[in-house]
Amino acid sequence: GQYPSTSHLNCSLYIGNLHWWTSDRDLEQVCSEFGRLRNLFIYYDKFNGKSKGYALVEFLSPEQAAQARDQLNGRDINGRPAVTNFDKKFFERQAPSSMGGGMHGGQHGGGGGGGGAGAGTVIP
C-alpha cells in the first residue's frame, strides 16, 4: 500500500505542526541528534503538492524515538513548535484515504545530495 511500513512502529515517531515548506533535510538534521534514521516520510497533499504539515520518522531503536518524542515536542522547527506523537490512530485521522499517491520526500528541499529520492528511502 501507500502507507509507510508499520513493522517498526515502536521506532516510529509522528512529527506535526510543520510549515508546508519544511524539507526532509530539515527534519533529518533535527532528528539525527537522537540517532540514525531508518526512514523519513513527509506527507504531501496529492492535489496541491504541498506538505500536509506532518511526517513519520523511523529511528533504529524505540529508545531513540522516545527521546526524540520527549525532546522535540514543542521545539521550534522552522518557526513553529513541533508536535510529537506515537499514536497511530491520531496519525491516521490526519491522513485520510486521499493520501494515495500524495507521498514523497524532498520535492521542496531543493534536490541535491539525495534529497529528492522519495518516500521510503533508507537514509545512508
N, C-alpha and C positions, 0 to 999 in steps of 0.2 A: 503493500500500500504506500500511500504518500506520507504517512506519519513516520517520525523518526523511530528507530529501534527502541523497543521498550525493555530489551533484555538487560540493560544496565540502569534501570530506572532509579535504583538506590544510589547511583552515582550521578544522577541527572538533577540539574537544578534549573528551574524556570526563573528567568530574569525579565522583569517587565518595567513599564513606565519609561521606555526608551524613546528618544527622538526618532522620527522615521528615517533620518539620515545616518543613524549610528551604524557603523560597518562591522563586519565580522572581525576585522583587525582591531577596532576599538575594544570590542569585548574580549578578544584573545589577550590583548595587553592587560586589561583589568583582571581577568580571571587567572592568568598564568602565574600570578604571585601565590596561588594556592596549590599549584602543581600542574603537571602536564594535562592537556585536554585530550580526550578521546575523539570527541566530535563537537561541533558547534553549528546550531541551526538557527537562522534568523527567519522568521515567518513574514512573508510578503502578501499583500492583497493581490489576488490574481487579476483584478480589474484595473487597478491604477498603478500597480507595480511598486507601491511604497510599502515600507515596513509596517507591520501591524503594531509595532512597538514592544515586541517581546521576542525572546529567544529561549532555546533549550540548550544548555551547556552540559556535556557529559565529561565528568572527571574520571580519572583512573581508579579512584577509591571513594567509598562513601564518606570517609573522614575528610577528604579534600572538599567534597561537595558540601558537607555540613559546615566546615569552616568558612567556605565562600558564602553560604547562605547567611551565616551569622554576621560576617564582617562586611558583606556587600549591601545588606538591607539598609536602605536609607543613604547609601554612599552616592555622591554626585558622579554621574556618568554623563558627560556632555551637557551639563547644566540642569539635569533632572535627578531627583533622588530615586535610586533603583529600588524595585520591589522584588524580593526573592521568595520563592515558594517551592516546596517539594510536591504539593498536592496535584496529582494528575487530573483529578476532576475539575479543579479550578482552571488548569491549563486547557483542558478540552472545552470547557464552557467558553473560553476566549477564542477557540479555534473551531468554529462550526464547519459543517461539511463543505463550505465554499472554499476550503483550503486547497483542494486538489489542484495540483499544477502551479500553485502560487508560492512555492517554497524554493528558495535558492539562496546561495551565500555570496556575499562580496560584490554584488552588482553596483552598489552605491559607494563602494570603498575605493574605487579608482583602479581596480585590477592590480597588475604588477605583483611580482613575488608570490604568486599563487593565490592572491586574494579573490580571484574570480572563479575558483574551482567548483563551487556549487555545494548544495546541501549534501551532508553525509560524507564529506571529505575527511579523511583521517589527517589530523594535523601532525606533521613530522616532528 
